[in-house]
């Protein structure tokens, strides 16, 4: 099988490529240049797509004896991931750029080009598993190592994309074993730090970065009753669940900390309140997609039992979910409703909810609204 190995320059993708070669596949390595002005060196575990990363990817491919190429996806990354991130924050939502990158770059742009060039699959270093059912249909499942499981950020993959996806690290019991294997294979990235945070904000200062991209207008911070308790430099720089950086002029009556409950970009207001008001037990999602063939209940609109996860490293909680059809503007759109049995705190519009049954990823949706049914009833 002809396999295109996406080489980030890290240890996971290097070992994944090595295993694909060892399995007898015809492997070609490719590093994605996602920035027109990449930095020369990484800053510890921050940043990616630097010249150093490209060189590390080349060295791994040279060691494995496979061809290596660099593909320039910088314009598409800028439009589909970076600009989307800016637009979402400008609208008062909290996006997940890793989801967009997997959806639009690694398993859309890259996979499309790979198939056009005659490759059968794209291989990555993600910790996730693809399993075929009795009829040969592919399903996405959690990896063996739940601590490193990345199935959440792959929840956007479609049935067609899963047909061409390869995750050689699926059954690896730990990251330590991957590093040890890289050492045995003589790969220079064996002890290279993992990347963290948002790759295109290398210093980790999201608020400062956004301030250069979005026009920030000072406005009011109000409590849950609407009373003004402070001022902010720009509502777009805040996110639901945030506690630090509020600089409130009026303390809470009970003396306890307050958290961001809601962003109202049209009013340029930030709503804050006690931690207890962050809890939500119903999520409504849009831009729904299914990882593999959808389960039967999706087509009928019936309720189904599942677990819901709203963060890459968050704990899944039991839930009941169902789909609804929105016929607005004569265009049928599938929406998702998720009723949580255990409430979650700090769920923000723009985040992604991924549904599981056991280890299987059912699908995902972009959160459009999250609310407390108890508060709504009062």
N, C-alpha and C positions, 0 to 999 in steps of 0.2 A: 504494500500500500504506500502511495506517495503521501508524505506527511510534511506539512509546513510547521516548524516549531517556532512559536513566538518567543523570542529571547529578550527578556527585560534587562539582562545583565546581572540578575540575582541568582542565588543558589537554587531556588525552586525550579525555575525554568531550565536551568542548566542540567539538573538531574533528570527532569522530565524528558528533555531531549535525549539524554544519554540512555534512558530506559527505552525510548522509542527506537533508537539505533540498535540497541541490544536485542530488541524484539524482532529485528529483521526488516524493519520498514526502510524505505528510501526517504531519508530525512534531509530537509534543507532548513537552515536557520535564518530567521529574519528579525531584525531589531527595528522597532517603530520609532522614527524620529518625530516626536510630538511637539517639539518647540523649534522655531526658526533660530532662536538665540539660546541654545542650551548652555548651562554652566559647565565649567571644566571639571569641577569636583563636587561630589556630594557634601552635605554638611551633616556628618554623622548618619543618622537614620532618616533624615529629612530629604525630600526631593527625589526625583528620578529623571530618566531621560537625559542625563548629563553625558558629556563626552566620555567620562569615566565608565558609565554604564555601557555605552556602545562598545568601548574597547574590551570590557569584561565579557560582553556577549561574543565578540569576535574571538577572544582567547579560548572561550569554552568550545565554540564551534571548531576552532583549529585543533584543540585537543581531541575532540570527537571525530575529527576527519570528515566533517560535512561542510558543504558550501555555506557561505554567509553573505547576507545582503542587508542593506539598510533601506527601508522604504520611508519616504517622506509623507507622513499623514498629518503634518502640522496644521494645515489649513482646515482640514475637516475636524481635527481635535479642537481647534480654536472655536469653530462654529458650533459643533455639536455638544461639546462638553464645557469648555470655559465660558462661552457666551451664554449657554443655557444656565450655568451656575449663577452668572451675574443677573440674568433676567428673572430667575426664580427668587433670588434675594430681593430684587427690586420690587417684586410683587408681594413681598411679605411671606414667602414660603422658605422652607429649609430643604434644599435639594441634596441628593446623594450623588456626587460626581463619579464615584466608582461604578454605580449602576449604569449611568449614562455611557461611561467609557466601554464597559463590557457590551452594552446593548448596541451602541452605534459605531464603535471603533473595532474592538477585538473580535466581535462575533457578527458584525455586519460588514463594514468596509474591508477588514482584513479577510474574513471568510469569503466574501464575494470575489475578491481579487484572487484568492487562493484557488477557488473552484474554477474561475475563468482560466487560470494557468494550468489546470489539469491535476491539482492536488485533490486527494480524497478526504483529508481531514486536517484540522488545525489542532496542534498540540500545545497546551499551556501548562504552567506549573501550579494551577489552582488546586486546592484541596477539595475535591468533590468527586462524585462517582456517577457514571452513566451505566444503567442496567437495562437489559432488554427483557420485555415481558414475554409471555408464552407465544404471542403473535409476532414477535420481532420488533415491537414498537419500543422506542427508547424512552427511558424515564431518568430524571435527574434526582440523585440522592445525596445525602450527607456523606462526608468522608469518614474514614475510620477514626481519625483523630478529631473529636468534637472541639477540642481546644483550638485547632487550626482550621476547622471547617469553614469553607468559603462558599457554600452552596447559596447562602443568602444573596451575595452580590451576583450570582449567576441565575437568579430567579427570573431574569428577563429573557432567558434563552427560549426560543420557540421549538416546536417539534421538528421543523426542518433544520434548524441550526444544530440541534442535538445529534442529528444523523451524521454530522461532520465534526463533532467535538471529541477530543481525546484528552483525558486527564490521568496521566500515568502515576500521579502521587495518591490516587484515591484510597488505596489500602495501606498506606504508610502509617504506622502507629504513632509516630512523633516527628517533630521538626528536627530533634537531635539526631534521629536516624538518617534524615536527609543530609544533614551536614557531615555526618560520619561517612556516608556513601560518597559525597562529593570529595572528601579528603582521600578516600581510597582510590577514587578515579583520577586523582591528581588535578582536580578543577580548582583554579585559583580563587574562586568565589566561596569556598567552603565556609569561611568565617566572616563573610561580608554581612554587615547589619541589614536587617529587614527595613523596608521603607514603611513609614507611618504617615498619618495625617494626609492632607490633600497634596498630591504630587506637584501641582503647579503653584502652590504657595509654600515655597521651600523653607521660609522662616517660621511658619506656623501661625503668623499673625493674620488671621482671616479678616478681622475687623479693619485693620489698617489697609489690607489689600483691597477690600471692597470700597473703602473710602476714596480710593483713587479711581474707581470704576463707576461708582454710583453717586449721583448728586445727593448729598446728605443735608436734610433740612431739619433744624432744631424743632422740637415739639414737646408735647406734654406726656408725662407718665401719669397714668391714673390708676386708682385701685378698682376692685370689682364693682364698687358702687358708682364709679364715674368721677369720684373726687380726685382732684389733682394732688399728687404727692411728690412730684419732681419733674425734671426736664431731661430730655435726651438730645444728643447731637445729631441723631438720624435714626428713625425707626428701623430702617432696613438692615442695620448692623446687629440687631437683636434676634434671638431665637427662643421659641417656647421652651420653658424649663430652665432658662438662664437665671443665675443668681448673682454672679459677680459683675461688677462694672455698672450697676444701676445708679449708684450715688444718689440715693433718695434723700430729699430734704426733710420729709416727714416720716418719723418712725411709725411702725405698726402699733396699734393699741396694745397688743399682747407682747410687744417687744421681740417677736420672732422674725426671722428673715422672710422676705417676700421674693417671689419668683415671677418670671415672665409667664403670663397665662395666655396672652394673645397679642398678635401684631395686627394693627389696623392701618395699612399703608395709605388708603384713601383719606383717612382722617389724620394721618401722621401721628398716631398715638400708640403707645405701648401700655398694655394692661397688665398690672401686677397683682399678686394676691398671695395668700398663705399656701404652703406646700400641698395641703390637702386638696386644694382645688385643681391641682395638676392631673389628678387621677381621671382617666377616661375609660369607658367600657363599651363604646361603640365607635367603629371606624367606618367611614364611607370612602371608597376608592374609585378612581377613574384610570383610564389608560391601562386597562386590564389585559394581561397576557398569560398564557398557560404554558408551563414547561413540559413539553410533550403533549400527547393527546389529553384533552380535558376529561375529567371524570364525568360520569353520566349525569349527575345532578346539575352540572353547569348548563347542560342543554335544556333541562326541564325547569330550572329555576327553583328546584327543591333545596331545602336546607341540608347542609352536610357538616359533620364534625371534623375538626381540624385543630392545628396549633398555629398561632400567629406570632410572627417575629417582626419587630419594627426597627431593629438595629443590627448591624453586621455581627456584633458580639453580644447581643442581647439575649435574654432567656425567652424561649417560646412559651406562650401561655395558651391554655385550652380555650377553644372558641367554637362558635357556630357561625357558619357563613352561608351566604346565598347571593345569587346574581339578580340584578334587575335590569330591565330594558328601558332605556330612555329614548323616546321617539320625538324629542324636540327637534324642530327645524326639519322635519321629515327625514331625519337621518338616525337610524337606530344605533344606539351606543350602549355597550355593556358596562354596567357599573357593578361594584362589589360592595356588599355590606358585611361587616364582621362584628359579631356580638361577642365580646370578651367575657369569659367567666371570672377571670382574675384581672382586675383593673391594672392599667399601665399608666405611668406618669410621664409628663413631658412629651406627649406625642404631638408632632407639628405637621401641618399641611406641607406637602412637598416631599416628606419622607416616604419611604417605601414599606408596604406591608407585604410580607412573603408568607404564604400558607403551606403547611406541611401536613402530611398524614404519615405518622411514623417517621421514617428517615426520608420519605419521598417529598420532593418539592412539587407542589401542585401548580403554583403560579404566583403572580404578584400584581400589585396595583399601586399607583401613586396616591397617597393619602390626600383627599380633598377636604375632609372635615373629620374632626375627632371630638367627641362630647361625652359628658357624664349624663346618663339617663336620669339619675337621681336629681341632679341640678336642673335638668330640663323640665322635670315634673313639678318643680317648686315655683 
